[in-house]
Amino acid sequence: MSLTIGQLVPPFKAPATSNIEFNLDQLKGQFIVLYFYPKDATPGCTTEGHDFNALLSEFEQLNCKIFGISRDTIKKHESFKAKQGYNFELISDESEALCQLFDVIRLKKLYGKEYLGIDRSTFVISPEGMLMQEWRAVKVDQHAQLVLDYLSQLPTS
């Protein structure tokens, strides 16, 4: 069973870069953008990270934190984050627990071979912990700006 828009996201914890543990409960009161990407250090994933990083201060002005998620190890994430100069944390989902929760694993094809991989997807969680918006089968070009535009148009309380 996957999450649907308007549903509360069950609390979860996961290892993240900078030696922290991502804890959804501790982030209540702010918007959270979780973007799932297939693999560290690949062209599309690197570009997507740079795009979110370039807009990070604008997201922060909207009381929003950005987190990237893939199945890569924390060690790979740390190296990728440092090399690319990302100023947000990356979450390691080696067990695929978050991939299953957000239903982002899809059958993919590369060079004629089929495999199960992460479908590039982004989710916005409200300050109350509710799934507000999702984008699936994301195309990297202008995607970070699209997410920012969505958050910018929300009414402020």
CNS distance restraints for C-alpha pairs under 8 A (distance, minus, plus):
assign (resid   1 and name CA) (resid 101 and name CA) 7.61 0.50 0.50
assign (resid   2 and name CA) (resid 100 and name CA) 7.45 0.50 0.50
assign (resid   2 and name CA) (resid 101 and name CA) 5.76 0.50 0.50
assign (resid   2 and name CA) (resid 102 and name CA) 5.76 0.50 0.50
assign (resid   2 and name CA) (resid 103 and name CA) 5.60 0.50 0.50
assign (resid   3 and name CA) (resid   7 and name CA) 6.56 0.50 0.50
assign (resid   3 and name CA) (resid   9 and name CA) 7.22 0.50 0.50
assign (resid   3 and name CA) (resid 101 and name CA) 6.85 0.50 0.50
assign (resid   3 and name CA) (resid 102 and name CA) 6.08 0.50 0.50
assign (resid   3 and name CA) (resid 103 and name CA) 7.78 0.50 0.50
assign (resid   3 and name CA) (resid 131 and name CA) 7.61 0.50 0.50
assign (resid   4 and name CA) (resid 131 and name CA) 6.99 0.50 0.50
assign (resid   5 and name CA) (resid 130 and name CA) 7.69 0.50 0.50
assign (resid   5 and name CA) (resid 131 and name CA) 5.10 0.50 0.50
assign (resid   5 and name CA) (resid 132 and name CA) 5.46 0.50 0.50
assign (resid   5 and name CA) (resid 133 and name CA) 6.15 0.50 0.50
assign (resid   5 and name CA) (resid 134 and name CA) 7.54 0.50 0.50
assign (resid   6 and name CA) (resid 130 and name CA) 5.91 0.50 0.50
assign (resid   6 and name CA) (resid 131 and name CA) 5.46 0.50 0.50
assign (resid   6 and name CA) (resid 132 and name CA) 5.90 0.50 0.50
assign (resid   7 and name CA) (resid 130 and name CA) 5.49 0.50 0.50
assign (resid   7 and name CA) (resid 131 and name CA) 5.67 0.50 0.50
assign (resid   8 and name CA) (resid 129 and name CA) 5.67 0.50 0.50
assign (resid   8 and name CA) (resid 130 and name CA) 4.12 0.50 0.50
assign (resid   8 and name CA) (resid 131 and name CA) 6.10 0.50 0.50
assign (resid   9 and name CA) (resid 125 and name CA) 7.73 0.50 0.50
assign (resid   9 and name CA) (resid 129 and name CA) 5.84 0.50 0.50
assign (resid   9 and name CA) (resid 130 and name CA) 5.61 0.50 0.50
assign (resid   9 and name CA) (resid 131 and name CA) 6.16 0.50 0.50
assign (resid  11 and name CA) (resid  23 and name CA) 7.46 0.50 0.50
assign (resid  11 and name CA) (resid  24 and name CA) 5.59 0.50 0.50
assign (resid  11 and name CA) (resid  25 and name CA) 5.92 0.50 0.50
assign (resid  12 and name CA) (resid  22 and name CA) 7.94 0.50 0.50
assign (resid  12 and name CA) (resid  23 and name CA) 5.99 0.50 0.50
assign (resid  12 and name CA) (resid  24 and name CA) 5.74 0.50 0.50
assign (resid  12 and name CA) (resid  25 and name CA) 7.54 0.50 0.50
assign (resid  13 and name CA) (resid  21 and name CA) 6.47 0.50 0.50
assign (resid  13 and name CA) (resid  22 and name CA) 5.27 0.50 0.50
assign (resid  13 and name CA) (resid  23 and name CA) 4.47 0.50 0.50
assign (resid  13 and name CA) (resid  24 and name CA) 6.53 0.50 0.50
assign (resid  14 and name CA) (resid  21 and name CA) 5.62 0.50 0.50
assign (resid  14 and name CA) (resid  22 and name CA) 5.09 0.50 0.50
assign (resid  14 and name CA) (resid  23 and name CA) 6.81 0.50 0.50
assign (resid  14 and name CA) (resid  91 and name CA) 6.60 0.50 0.50
assign (resid  14 and name CA) (resid  92 and name CA) 6.90 0.50 0.50
assign (resid  14 and name CA) (resid  93 and name CA) 7.17 0.50 0.50
assign (resid  15 and name CA) (resid  19 and name CA) 7.69 0.50 0.50
assign (resid  15 and name CA) (resid  20 and name CA) 6.46 0.50 0.50
assign (resid  15 and name CA) (resid  21 and name CA) 4.67 0.50 0.50
assign (resid  15 and name CA) (resid  22 and name CA) 6.01 0.50 0.50
assign (resid  15 and name CA) (resid  74 and name CA) 7.31 0.50 0.50
assign (resid  15 and name CA) (resid  91 and name CA) 5.87 0.50 0.50
assign (resid  15 and name CA) (resid  92 and name CA) 5.76 0.50 0.50
assign (resid  15 and name CA) (resid  93 and name CA) 7.77 0.50 0.50
assign (resid  16 and name CA) (resid  20 and name CA) 5.38 0.50 0.50
assign (resid  16 and name CA) (resid  21 and name CA) 5.49 0.50 0.50
assign (resid  16 and name CA) (resid  22 and name CA) 5.95 0.50 0.50
assign (resid  16 and name CA) (resid  74 and name CA) 6.63 0.50 0.50
assign (resid  16 and name CA) (resid  89 and name CA) 6.30 0.50 0.50
assign (resid  16 and name CA) (resid  90 and name CA) 5.48 0.50 0.50
assign (resid  16 and name CA) (resid  91 and name CA) 4.22 0.50 0.50
assign (resid  16 and name CA) (resid  92 and name CA) 5.94 0.50 0.50
assign (resid  17 and name CA) (resid  74 and name CA) 6.23 0.50 0.50
assign (resid  17 and name CA) (resid  77 and name CA) 6.67 0.50 0.50
assign (resid  17 and name CA) (resid  78 and name CA) 5.83 0.50 0.50
assign (resid  17 and name CA) (resid  89 and name CA) 5.43 0.50 0.50
assign (resid  17 and name CA) (resid  90 and name CA) 5.52 0.50 0.50
assign (resid  17 and name CA) (resid  91 and name CA) 6.60 0.50 0.50
assign (resid  18 and name CA) (resid  78 and name CA) 7.50 0.50 0.50
assign (resid  18 and name CA) (resid  89 and name CA) 7.13 0.50 0.50
assign (resid  22 and name CA) (resid  91 and name CA) 7.30 0.50 0.50
assign (resid  23 and name CA) (resid  27 and name CA) 6.88 0.50 0.50
assign (resid  24 and name CA) (resid  28 and name CA) 6.94 0.50 0.50
assign (resid  24 and name CA) (resid 129 and name CA) 7.84 0.50 0.50
assign (resid  25 and name CA) (resid 129 and name CA) 7.97 0.50 0.50
assign (resid  27 and name CA) (resid  32 and name CA) 7.84 0.50 0.50
assign (resid  27 and name CA) (resid 127 and name CA) 7.73 0.50 0.50
assign (resid  28 and name CA) (resid 127 and name CA) 5.13 0.50 0.50
assign (resid  28 and name CA) (resid 128 and name CA) 5.90 0.50 0.50
assign (resid  28 and name CA) (resid 129 and name CA) 6.37 0.50 0.50
assign (resid  29 and name CA) (resid 126 and name CA) 7.93 0.50 0.50
assign (resid  29 and name CA) (resid 127 and name CA) 4.16 0.50 0.50
assign (resid  29 and name CA) (resid 128 and name CA) 6.30 0.50 0.50
assign (resid  30 and name CA) (resid  63 and name CA) 5.39 0.50 0.50
assign (resid  30 and name CA) (resid  64 and name CA) 5.67 0.50 0.50
assign (resid  30 and name CA) (resid  65 and name CA) 7.35 0.50 0.50
assign (resid  30 and name CA) (resid 126 and name CA) 6.81 0.50 0.50
assign (resid  30 and name CA) (resid 127 and name CA) 4.27 0.50 0.50
assign (resid  30 and name CA) (resid 128 and name CA) 7.88 0.50 0.50
assign (resid  31 and name CA) (resid  62 and name CA) 7.94 0.50 0.50
assign (resid  31 and name CA) (resid  63 and name CA) 6.07 0.50 0.50
assign (resid  31 and name CA) (resid  64 and name CA) 4.36 0.50 0.50
assign (resid  31 and name CA) (resid  65 and name CA) 6.33 0.50 0.50
assign (resid  31 and name CA) (resid 124 and name CA) 6.93 0.50 0.50
assign (resid  31 and name CA) (resid 125 and name CA) 5.71 0.50 0.50
assign (resid  31 and name CA) (resid 126 and name CA) 4.94 0.50 0.50
assign (resid  31 and name CA) (resid 127 and name CA) 4.96 0.50 0.50
assign (resid  32 and name CA) (resid  64 and name CA) 5.49 0.50 0.50
assign (resid  32 and name CA) (resid  65 and name CA) 5.01 0.50 0.50
assign (resid  32 and name CA) (resid  66 and name CA) 6.09 0.50 0.50
assign (resid  32 and name CA) (resid  67 and name CA) 7.60 0.50 0.50
assign (resid  32 and name CA) (resid 124 and name CA) 5.68 0.50 0.50
assign (resid  32 and name CA) (resid 125 and name CA) 5.03 0.50 0.50
assign (resid  32 and name CA) (resid 126 and name CA) 6.74 0.50 0.50
assign (resid  32 and name CA) (resid 127 and name CA) 7.56 0.50 0.50
assign (resid  33 and name CA) (resid  64 and name CA) 7.09 0.50 0.50
assign (resid  33 and name CA) (resid  65 and name CA) 6.19 0.50 0.50
assign (resid  33 and name CA) (resid  66 and name CA) 4.85 0.50 0.50
assign (resid  33 and name CA) (resid  67 and name CA) 6.18 0.50 0.50
assign (resid  33 and name CA) (resid 122 and name CA) 6.96 0.50 0.50
assign (resid  33 and name CA) (resid 123 and name CA) 5.68 0.50 0.50
assign (resid  33 and name CA) (resid 124 and name CA) 4.67 0.50 0.50
assign (resid  33 and name CA) (resid 125 and name CA) 6.46 0.50 0.50
assign (resid  34 and name CA) (resid  66 and name CA) 6.26 0.50 0.50
assign (resid  34 and name CA) (resid  67 and name CA) 5.05 0.50 0.50
assign (resid  34 and name CA) (resid  68 and name CA) 5.88 0.50 0.50
assign (resid  34 and name CA) (resid  69 and name CA) 6.93 0.50 0.50
assign (resid  34 and name CA) (resid 122 and name CA) 5.66 0.50 0.50
assign (resid  34 and name CA) (resid 123 and name CA) 5.22 0.50 0.50
assign (resid  34 and name CA) (resid 124 and name CA) 6.54 0.50 0.50
assign (resid  35 and name CA) (resid  66 and name CA) 7.79 0.50 0.50
assign (resid  35 and name CA) (resid  67 and name CA) 6.38 0.50 0.50
assign (resid  35 and name CA) (resid  68 and name CA) 4.92 0.50 0.50
assign (resid  35 and name CA) (resid  69 and name CA) 6.04 0.50 0.50
assign (resid  35 and name CA) (resid 120 and name CA) 7.48 0.50 0.50
assign (resid  35 and name CA) (resid 121 and name CA) 5.82 0.50 0.50
assign (resid  35 and name CA) (resid 122 and name CA) 4.17 0.50 0.50
assign (resid  35 and name CA) (resid 123 and name CA) 6.33 0.50 0.50
assign (resid  36 and name CA) (resid  68 and name CA) 5.93 0.50 0.50
assign (resid  36 and name CA) (resid  69 and name CA) 4.69 0.50 0.50
assign (resid  36 and name CA) (resid  70 and name CA) 5.83 0.50 0.50
assign (resid  36 and name CA) (resid 104 and name CA) 7.71 0.50 0.50
assign (resid  36 and name CA) (resid 118 and name CA) 7.10 0.50 0.50
assign (resid  36 and name CA) (resid 119 and name CA) 7.46 0.50 0.50
assign (resid  36 and name CA) (resid 120 and name CA) 5.48 0.50 0.50
assign (resid  36 and name CA) (resid 121 and name CA) 5.19 0.50 0.50
assign (resid  36 and name CA) (resid 122 and name CA) 6.09 0.50 0.50
assign (resid  37 and name CA) (resid  45 and name CA) 6.13 0.50 0.50
assign (resid  37 and name CA) (resid  68 and name CA) 7.16 0.50 0.50
assign (resid  37 and name CA) (resid  69 and name CA) 6.23 0.50 0.50
assign (resid  37 and name CA) (resid  70 and name CA) 5.48 0.50 0.50
assign (resid  37 and name CA) (resid 118 and name CA) 6.29 0.50 0.50
assign (resid  37 and name CA) (resid 119 and name CA) 7.01 0.50 0.50
assign (resid  37 and name CA) (resid 120 and name CA) 4.84 0.50 0.50
assign (resid  37 and name CA) (resid 121 and name CA) 6.94 0.50 0.50
assign (resid  38 and name CA) (resid  45 and name CA) 7.07 0.50 0.50
assign (resid  38 and name CA) (resid  70 and name CA) 5.92 0.50 0.50
assign (resid  38 and name CA) (resid  71 and name CA) 7.52 0.50 0.50
assign (resid  38 and name CA) (resid 117 and name CA) 6.56 0.50 0.50
assign (resid  38 and name CA) (resid 118 and name CA) 4.92 0.50 0.50
assign (resid  38 and name CA) (resid 119 and name CA) 6.89 0.50 0.50
assign (resid  38 and name CA) (resid 120 and name CA) 6.51 0.50 0.50
assign (resid  39 and name CA) (resid  45 and name CA) 6.60 0.50 0.50
assign (resid  39 and name CA) (resid  70 and name CA) 6.18 0.50 0.50
assign (resid  39 and name CA) (resid  71 and name CA) 7.23 0.50 0.50
assign (resid  39 and name CA) (resid  72 and name CA) 6.62 0.50 0.50
assign (resid  40 and name CA) (resid  45 and name CA) 6.43 0.50 0.50
assign (resid  40 and name CA) (resid  46 and name CA) 7.11 0.50 0.50
assign (resid  40 and name CA) (resid  70 and name CA) 7.59 0.50 0.50
assign (resid  40 and name CA) (resid  72 and name CA) 6.84 0.50 0.50
assign (resid  40 and name CA) (resid  76 and name CA) 7.22 0.50 0.50
assign (resid  40 and name CA) (resid  77 and name CA) 6.84 0.50 0.50
assign (resid  40 and name CA) (resid  80 and name CA) 6.29 0.50 0.50
assign (resid  41 and name CA) (resid  45 and name CA) 6.74 0.50 0.50
assign (resid  41 and name CA) (resid  46 and name CA) 5.84 0.50 0.50
assign (resid  41 and name CA) (resid  80 and name CA) 6.26 0.50 0.50
assign (resid  42 and name CA) (resid  46 and name CA) 5.92 0.50 0.50
assign (resid  43 and name CA) (resid  47 and name CA) 6.18 0.50 0.50
assign (resid  44 and name CA) (resid  48 and name CA) 6.09 0.50 0.50
assign (resid  44 and name CA) (resid 140 and name CA) 6.56 0.50 0.50
assign (resid  45 and name CA) (resid  49 and name CA) 6.20 0.50 0.50
assign (resid  46 and name CA) (resid  50 and name CA) 6.25 0.50 0.50
assign (resid  46 and name CA) (resid  84 and name CA) 7.61 0.50 0.50
assign (resid  47 and name CA) (resid  51 and name CA) 6.14 0.50 0.50
assign (resid  47 and name CA) (resid 140 and name CA) 7.28 0.50 0.50
assign (resid  48 and name CA) (resid  52 and name CA) 6.37 0.50 0.50
assign (resid  48 and name CA) (resid 140 and name CA) 5.66 0.50 0.50
assign (resid  48 and name CA) (resid 141 and name CA) 7.82 0.50 0.50
assign (resid  48 and name CA) (resid 143 and name CA) 7.75 0.50 0.50
assign (resid  48 and name CA) (resid 144 and name CA) 7.25 0.50 0.50
assign (resid  49 and name CA) (resid  53 and name CA) 6.02 0.50 0.50
assign (resid  49 and name CA) (resid  68 and name CA) 7.66 0.50 0.50
assign (resid  49 and name CA) (resid  86 and name CA) 7.11 0.50 0.50
assign (resid  50 and name CA) (resid  54 and name CA) 5.98 0.50 0.50
assign (resid  50 and name CA) (resid  84 and name CA) 7.54 0.50 0.50
assign (resid  50 and name CA) (resid  86 and name CA) 7.09 0.50 0.50
assign (resid  51 and name CA) (resid  55 and name CA) 6.57 0.50 0.50
assign (resid  51 and name CA) (resid 142 and name CA) 7.86 0.50 0.50
assign (resid  51 and name CA) (resid 144 and name CA) 5.84 0.50 0.50
assign (resid  51 and name CA) (resid 145 and name CA) 7.85 0.50 0.50
assign (resid  52 and name CA) (resid  56 and name CA) 5.96 0.50 0.50
assign (resid  52 and name CA) (resid  66 and name CA) 7.65 0.50 0.50
assign (resid  52 and name CA) (resid 144 and name CA) 5.34 0.50 0.50
assign (resid  52 and name CA) (resid 145 and name CA) 7.97 0.50 0.50
assign (resid  53 and name CA) (resid  86 and name CA) 5.85 0.50 0.50
assign (resid  53 and name CA) (resid  87 and name CA) 6.39 0.50 0.50
assign (resid  53 and name CA) (resid  88 and name CA) 7.25 0.50 0.50
assign (resid  55 and name CA) (resid  59 and name CA) 6.39 0.50 0.50
assign (resid  55 and name CA) (resid 144 and name CA) 7.55 0.50 0.50
assign (resid  55 and name CA) (resid 145 and name CA) 7.58 0.50 0.50
assign (resid  55 and name CA) (resid 148 and name CA) 7.93 0.50 0.50
assign (resid  56 and name CA) (resid  60 and name CA) 6.13 0.50 0.50
assign (resid  56 and name CA) (resid  66 and name CA) 7.63 0.50 0.50
assign (resid  56 and name CA) (resid  87 and name CA) 7.81 0.50 0.50
assign (resid  57 and name CA) (resid  61 and name CA) 6.20 0.50 0.50
assign (resid  58 and name CA) (resid  62 and name CA) 6.66 0.50 0.50
assign (resid  58 and name CA) (resid 148 and name CA) 7.71 0.50 0.50
assign (resid  59 and name CA) (resid  63 and name CA) 6.67 0.50 0.50
assign (resid  59 and name CA) (resid  64 and name CA) 5.22 0.50 0.50
assign (resid  59 and name CA) (resid  65 and name CA) 6.89 0.50 0.50
assign (resid  59 and name CA) (resid  66 and name CA) 7.81 0.50 0.50
assign (resid  59 and name CA) (resid 148 and name CA) 6.52 0.50 0.50
assign (resid  60 and name CA) (resid  64 and name CA) 5.02 0.50 0.50
assign (resid  60 and name CA) (resid  65 and name CA) 6.38 0.50 0.50
assign (resid  62 and name CA) (resid 151 and name CA) 7.30 0.50 0.50
assign (resid  62 and name CA) (resid 152 and name CA) 7.16 0.50 0.50
assign (resid  65 and name CA) (resid  88 and name CA) 7.86 0.50 0.50
assign (resid  66 and name CA) (resid  88 and name CA) 6.21 0.50 0.50
assign (resid  66 and name CA) (resid  89 and name CA) 7.39 0.50 0.50
assign (resid  67 and name CA) (resid  88 and name CA) 6.31 0.50 0.50
assign (resid  67 and name CA) (resid  89 and name CA) 5.43 0.50 0.50
assign (resid  67 and name CA) (resid  90 and name CA) 5.58 0.50 0.50
assign (resid  67 and name CA) (resid  91 and name CA) 6.78 0.50 0.50
assign (resid  68 and name CA) (resid  88 and name CA) 8.00 0.50 0.50
assign (resid  68 and name CA) (resid  89 and name CA) 6.72 0.50 0.50
assign (resid  68 and name CA) (resid  90 and name CA) 4.68 0.50 0.50
assign (resid  68 and name CA) (resid  91 and name CA) 6.05 0.50 0.50
assign (resid  69 and name CA) (resid  90 and name CA) 5.73 0.50 0.50
assign (resid  69 and name CA) (resid  91 and name CA) 4.73 0.50 0.50
assign (resid  69 and name CA) (resid  92 and name CA) 6.10 0.50 0.50
assign (resid  69 and name CA) (resid  93 and name CA) 6.77 0.50 0.50
assign (resid  70 and name CA) (resid  90 and name CA) 7.90 0.50 0.50
assign (resid  70 and name CA) (resid  91 and name CA) 6.78 0.50 0.50
assign (resid  70 and name CA) (resid  92 and name CA) 5.85 0.50 0.50
assign (resid  70 and name CA) (resid  93 and name CA) 5.85 0.50 0.50
assign (resid  70 and name CA) (resid  94 and name CA) 7.70 0.50 0.50
assign (resid  70 and name CA) (resid 118 and name CA) 7.60 0.50 0.50
assign (resid  71 and name CA) (resid  92 and name CA) 5.66 0.50 0.50
assign (resid  71 and name CA) (resid  93 and name CA) 4.57 0.50 0.50
assign (resid  71 and name CA) (resid  94 and name CA) 4.46 0.50 0.50
assign (resid  71 and name CA) (resid  95 and name CA) 7.46 0.50 0.50
assign (resid  71 and name CA) (resid  96 and name CA) 6.68 0.50 0.50
assign (resid  72 and name CA) (resid  76 and name CA) 6.17 0.50 0.50
assign (resid  72 and name CA) (resid  77 and name CA) 6.55 0.50 0.50
assign (resid  72 and name CA) (resid  92 and name CA) 5.81 0.50 0.50
assign (resid  72 and name CA) (resid  93 and name CA) 6.94 0.50 0.50
assign (resid  72 and name CA) (resid  94 and name CA) 6.22 0.50 0.50
assign (resid  73 and name CA) (resid  77 and name CA) 6.18 0.50 0.50
assign (resid  73 and name CA) (resid  92 and name CA) 5.63 0.50 0.50
assign (resid  73 and name CA) (resid  93 and name CA) 7.68 0.50 0.50
assign (resid  73 and name CA) (resid  94 and name CA) 6.48 0.50 0.50
assign (resid  74 and name CA) (resid  78 and name CA) 5.98 0.50 0.50
assign (resid  74 and name CA) (resid  91 and name CA) 7.50 0.50 0.50
assign (resid  74 and name CA) (resid  92 and name CA) 5.69 0.50 0.50
assign (resid  75 and name CA) (resid  79 and name CA) 6.40 0.50 0.50
assign (resid  76 and name CA) (resid  80 and name CA) 6.09 0.50 0.50
assign (resid  77 and name CA) (resid  81 and name CA) 5.87 0.50 0.50
assign (resid  77 and name CA) (resid  90 and name CA) 6.32 0.50 0.50
assign (resid  77 and name CA) (resid  91 and name CA) 7.84 0.50 0.50
assign (resid  77 and name CA) (resid  92 and name CA) 7.41 0.50 0.50
assign (resid  78 and name CA) (resid  82 and name CA) 6.05 0.50 0.50
assign (resid  79 and name CA) (resid  83 and name CA) 6.03 0.50 0.50
assign (resid  80 and name CA) (resid  84 and name CA) 6.08 0.50 0.50
assign (resid  81 and name CA) (resid  85 and name CA) 5.79 0.50 0.50
assign (resid  81 and name CA) (resid  86 and name CA) 5.22 0.50 0.50
assign (resid  81 and name CA) (resid  87 and name CA) 7.93 0.50 0.50
assign (resid  81 and name CA) (resid  89 and name CA) 7.91 0.50 0.50
assign (resid  81 and name CA) (resid  90 and name CA) 7.56 0.50 0.50
assign (resid  82 and name CA) (resid  86 and name CA) 6.77 0.50 0.50
assign (resid  93 and name CA) (resid  97 and name CA) 6.63 0.50 0.50
assign (resid  93 and name CA) (resid  98 and name CA) 6.39 0.50 0.50
assign (resid  93 and name CA) (resid  99 and name CA) 7.30 0.50 0.50
assign (resid  96 and name CA) (resid 100 and name CA) 6.03 0.50 0.50
assign (resid  97 and name CA) (resid 101 and name CA) 6.20 0.50 0.50
assign (resid  98 and name CA) (resid 102 and name CA) 6.07 0.50 0.50
assign (resid  99 and name CA) (resid 103 and name CA) 5.64 0.50 0.50
assign (resid  99 and name CA) (resid 104 and name CA) 5.27 0.50 0.50
assign (resid  99 and name CA) (resid 105 and name CA) 6.21 0.50 0.50
assign (resid  99 and name CA) (resid 118 and name CA) 7.44 0.50 0.50
assign (resid 100 and name CA) (resid 104 and name CA) 6.63 0.50 0.50
assign (resid 100 and name CA) (resid 105 and name CA) 6.99 0.50 0.50
assign (resid 104 and name CA) (resid 118 and name CA) 5.51 0.50 0.50
assign (resid 104 and name CA) (resid 119 and name CA) 5.23 0.50 0.50
assign (resid 104 and name CA) (resid 120 and name CA) 7.43 0.50 0.50
assign (resid 104 and name CA) (resid 121 and name CA) 6.87 0.50 0.50
assign (resid 105 and name CA) (resid 116 and name CA) 6.28 0.50 0.50
assign (resid 105 and name CA) (resid 117 and name CA) 5.38 0.50 0.50
assign (resid 105 and name CA) (resid 118 and name CA) 4.68 0.50 0.50
assign (resid 105 and name CA) (resid 119 and name CA) 5.91 0.50 0.50
assign (resid 106 and name CA) (resid 116 and name CA) 5.50 0.50 0.50
assign (resid 106 and name CA) (resid 117 and name CA) 5.58 0.50 0.50
assign (resid 106 and name CA) (resid 118 and name CA) 6.19 0.50 0.50
assign (resid 106 and name CA) (resid 119 and name CA) 5.93 0.50 0.50
assign (resid 107 and name CA) (resid 114 and name CA) 6.60 0.50 0.50
assign (resid 107 and name CA) (resid 115 and name CA) 5.66 0.50 0.50
assign (resid 107 and name CA) (resid 116 and name CA) 4.60 0.50 0.50
assign (resid 107 and name CA) (resid 117 and name CA) 6.41 0.50 0.50
assign (resid 108 and name CA) (resid 114 and name CA) 5.53 0.50 0.50
assign (resid 108 and name CA) (resid 115 and name CA) 5.40 0.50 0.50
assign (resid 108 and name CA) (resid 116 and name CA) 5.94 0.50 0.50
assign (resid 108 and name CA) (resid 117 and name CA) 6.30 0.50 0.50
assign (resid 109 and name CA) (resid 113 and name CA) 5.33 0.50 0.50
assign (resid 109 and name CA) (resid 114 and name CA) 4.46 0.50 0.50
assign (resid 109 and name CA) (resid 115 and name CA) 6.33 0.50 0.50
assign (resid 110 and name CA) (resid 114 and name CA) 6.58 0.50 0.50
assign (resid 110 and name CA) (resid 115 and name CA) 7.97 0.50 0.50
assign (resid 119 and name CA) (resid 136 and name CA) 7.08 0.50 0.50
assign (resid 119 and name CA) (resid 137 and name CA) 5.85 0.50 0.50
assign (resid 119 and name CA) (resid 138 and name CA) 7.85 0.50 0.50
assign (resid 120 and name CA) (resid 136 and name CA) 6.41 0.50 0.50
assign (resid 120 and name CA) (resid 137 and name CA) 5.44 0.50 0.50
assign (resid 120 and name CA) (resid 138 and name CA) 5.33 0.50 0.50
assign (resid 120 and name CA) (resid 139 and name CA) 7.85 0.50 0.50
assign (resid 121 and name CA) (resid 134 and name CA) 7.27 0.50 0.50
assign (resid 121 and name CA) (resid 135 and name CA) 5.48 0.50 0.50
assign (resid 121 and name CA) (resid 136 and name CA) 4.43 0.50 0.50
assign (resid 121 and name CA) (resid 137 and name CA) 5.97 0.50 0.50
assign (resid 121 and name CA) (resid 138 and name CA) 5.65 0.50 0.50
assign (resid 122 and name CA) (resid 134 and name CA) 5.60 0.50 0.50
assign (resid 122 and name CA) (resid 135 and name CA) 5.14 0.50 0.50
assign (resid 122 and name CA) (resid 136 and name CA) 6.64 0.50 0.50
assign (resid 122 and name CA) (resid 138 and name CA) 7.59 0.50 0.50
assign (resid 123 and name CA) (resid 131 and name CA) 7.16 0.50 0.50
assign (resid 123 and name CA) (resid 132 and name CA) 7.55 0.50 0.50
assign (resid 123 and name CA) (resid 133 and name CA) 5.73 0.50 0.50
assign (resid 123 and name CA) (resid 134 and name CA) 4.44 0.50 0.50
assign (resid 123 and name CA) (resid 135 and name CA) 6.54 0.50 0.50
assign (resid 124 and name CA) (resid 131 and name CA) 6.09 0.50 0.50
assign (resid 124 and name CA) (resid 132 and name CA) 5.50 0.50 0.50
assign (resid 124 and name CA) (resid 133 and name CA) 5.16 0.50 0.50
assign (resid 124 and name CA) (resid 134 and name CA) 6.42 0.50 0.50
assign (resid 125 and name CA) (resid 129 and name CA) 5.68 0.50 0.50
assign (resid 125 and name CA) (resid 130 and name CA) 5.37 0.50 0.50
assign (resid 125 and name CA) (resid 131 and name CA) 4.60 0.50 0.50
assign (resid 125 and name CA) (resid 132 and name CA) 5.54 0.50 0.50
assign (resid 125 and name CA) (resid 133 and name CA) 7.37 0.50 0.50
assign (resid 126 and name CA) (resid 130 and name CA) 5.12 0.50 0.50
assign (resid 126 and name CA) (resid 131 and name CA) 6.37 0.50 0.50
assign (resid 126 and name CA) (resid 132 and name CA) 6.07 0.50 0.50
assign (resid 138 and name CA) (resid 143 and name CA) 7.25 0.50 0.50
assign (resid 139 and name CA) (resid 143 and name CA) 6.65 0.50 0.50
assign (resid 140 and name CA) (resid 144 and name CA) 7.76 0.50 0.50
assign (resid 142 and name CA) (resid 146 and name CA) 6.26 0.50 0.50
assign (resid 143 and name CA) (resid 147 and name CA) 6.37 0.50 0.50
assign (resid 144 and name CA) (resid 148 and name CA) 6.26 0.50 0.50
assign (resid 145 and name CA) (resid 149 and name CA) 6.00 0.50 0.50
assign (resid 146 and name CA) (resid 150 and name CA) 6.23 0.50 0.50
assign (resid 147 and name CA) (resid 151 and name CA) 6.40 0.50 0.50
assign (resid 148 and name CA) (resid 152 and name CA) 6.03 0.50 0.50
assign (resid 149 and name CA) (resid 153 and name CA) 6.35 0.50 0.50
assign (resid 150 and name CA) (resid 154 and name CA) 6.89 0.50 0.50
